[in-house]
Amino acid sequence: MSGLLTTASVLMCPHGGTVNAVSSNTRVNAAGAPAVRTSDTFLIAGCAFSTPAGPHPCVQVQWVSQDLRSQVMGDFTLSESSVGLCVAADQAPQVTVIISMTQPKVSGQ
């Protein structure tokens, strides 16, 4: 089992952008932050990625794997073992998201 991702978790793109999780989940876990789910929105701000053609920053995270047994409000949760791709505005996949801090008191599978 691995630490559950919540709205208080720290996620980043490898180019220095910060991820902000926007969740419709109103159920708060033991640490006081809602768990995030695959249906939530993950926006990236401050990505400095650039190509020879110009800036091509990461703008959001699309999750390609999630917890298989843990659900909140009928949707699968995310944990530090989940895999998310940072994508640009044109939906081009860039790299995987970096998960720096999770909720250690609650875990998901």
N, C-alpha and C positions, 0 to 999 in steps of 0.2 A: 504494500500500500504506500501511496505517496501523498504528500501534502496537497490539500485541496486549494484551488485557486478561488480567491474572493475578490471583491471590488477593492480591497486594500492590498492585494498582491502587487509585487513590483515586476513588471515585464518591460522589455526593451527590444528594439531592433538592433542588430549588430552595428548599425551606423550611428548610434547615439540617440535615436528617437525614443520617446517614452510612450507607452501604451496606456490608454485610458479605457477601462471597461465600463460600458454603459449597460446596466442590467435592469430588467423589469422585475426581477426577483425581489420581493419585499421581505422574505423570510431571512432573519438574521441568525447566524450560527453562534457558537459559544464565544467567539472572539469579537462579536459585535459587527461583523461585516457580512453582507449577503454573498452566498456562493455564486460563481458565474457559471453559465451554461453555454452549450454550443450555439444556441439561438441568440445569444447576446451580441452586442456590437462592440468591437475592439478597434478603436481609432488610434492612429500613431501620429504624434506631433514632434517636430524637430529633427526629422531624419535628414542627414546631410549627404545621402548617396547621390552621386552624379556620374554620368557617362560622358564619353567624348561629345555626344550630341547635346548635352545639357543636363540639368537636374532631373532626377528620376527617383524621387523619395518614396519610401514606404509610407502608405497611408492607412492601411488596416491589416488586421490579422484574420486569416481564414483557417479554421481548425480542420485538420485532416485525420486526427485521432482524438478520442475522448475516453472518459471512463466508461466501462461497459456495464457495470453493476450499480453505479451510484447515480440517482436521479433526484432532481428538485423540481417540483411543479410539472412533472411529466416530461422533463427534458434532461439529457445526460449532462453531468457535471464535467468540469475540467480539473486536472491535477498537474503536478510537475512532470508526470510521465506523458502527458498529452503533447501532441505535436501540432504547432500552428505555423503557417507560412505567412511571412510579411509580404504584402503585395502592393504594387504601385497603383496609381489612379487608373491606368489602362488594364488593370487586373493581371499584369505580368508578375509571376512569383519571383521574389528576390532571394530571401534566405529564411531560415527558421527563427522564430521568436526566442529570445532569451528569457527564461523564467528565473528571476533572482531571489524572490521571497514568496513563500506560500504560507498557508494557515497550518501550523504544525499540530494543533490540537485536534483537528478533524482531518480525516483522510478519505480518499476515494479509490475505487477500483474500477 
